[in-house]
Amino acid sequence: MQSLLADLDTNGRGKTRTVALDVRSPAEVSQTGPLSPSVITFPLNLIQEGAFAMPEKEFQKKYGIAKPLPDERLVFSCKSGMRAGMAADIAAKAGYKNVVVYPGGSAEWF
């Protein structure tokens, strides 16, 4: 995760067109704090509700962040990897070609 974070800036996007997303719930994130200022907290339920199927402008307005582009690499993390895997599957079905699950999750990070 450290090498990934070194490439990201504070809006969750890196020089290599990588977007890191923590899919834990707000309650979980409040217990541990965010993984990093460079990782976007974006709970799994938002992804399950169709966030990646939204038009870019609607996504930006609703969530306050730019919608990841289909050619960007999406790296998902959660507590242990299960929800990150679910998020990655949904993203792949929505047309994202380069999805990665960070297997250690916050359990490893903290």
N, C-alpha and C positions, 0 to 999 in steps of 0.2 A: 504494500500500500504506500510505503514511503516514496518509492520511485514514481508511482502514479501521482501522488500529491505534489511532488516536485515539479511536475509538468503542468499542473492546474493553477489557475489564478483564482481570485476570490469570487468569481461568478460561476465557478464550477466547470469552466471550459478551459481546455489546454491548448497549447501551441500545436499539438498533434490532432486537434479536432476531437478531443475526448471530453465526454460529459460524465461526471461521477454523481450518482444518485443514491442517497441513503433512503431506503423504503420503510424504515421503522416508523412507528406511530409517534405523534408529537409527545405523548406521555413517556414513551421510552427515551426519546431524545432528551427530554427535560431531566430525566434521571441521571444520564451519563454526560450530557452535553453533546454537541454535534461532533461528528468524527473529525471535522476540520472545517475552517471557514471556506475551504475550496470545494467542499462536497455539498451538493444541494440536497436538502431534506425534502423528499417528495414521497409521502406515504403510499404504500401499496394500494390502499383503497382508491386513491385518485386514479391510479393506473388501471385498476379493475373497472372503474366507472367510465373508462374510455378516453382518458386524457390524450393519449397518443393518436387517437382518431380525430381529434379536434383540428379545425383550421388554425394556422399559426397565430393570426390576430386574436382569435377567441381564446386560445391557450394563454397568450401573453396577458390579455386583459384579466382572465380569471385567476391565474396563478402568479402573475407579477414577474415571470421569468420568460426568456425566449424559449420557444419550443425547440427541442433537439431536432436537428436536421437528419434526414434518413441516412446520409453518408457519414455522420459522426459516430464515433465509437462510444457506446453507452456502457458504463461500468456500474453495476448494481451491487449494493451492499445492504445487509440487514443485521440481525443479531448473530445468526449462525449460518445463513446461506439459503434457507428454504424459501423465504419470501423473495429474496433476490432472484432466485431461480424462476419463481412464478412471474415476477416482473419482466425478466428477460424473455420468457416465453411469449408474454403478451406483446412486448415490444417487437419481437421477431414477426409475430403474426400481423402487426401493424405496418410492417414493411422495413423495419430497421434491420440492416444486414450484419452489423458488427456489434453484437451484444456480448458482454462478458459478465460473469458472476464472480465477485470477489469472495472466495470461499470462507475466509476466516471471519468476516463480519466484525461487528463491534465487540463480540465476545473475545476475539483475538486482539483487537485494537486496544481495548481498555484493560 
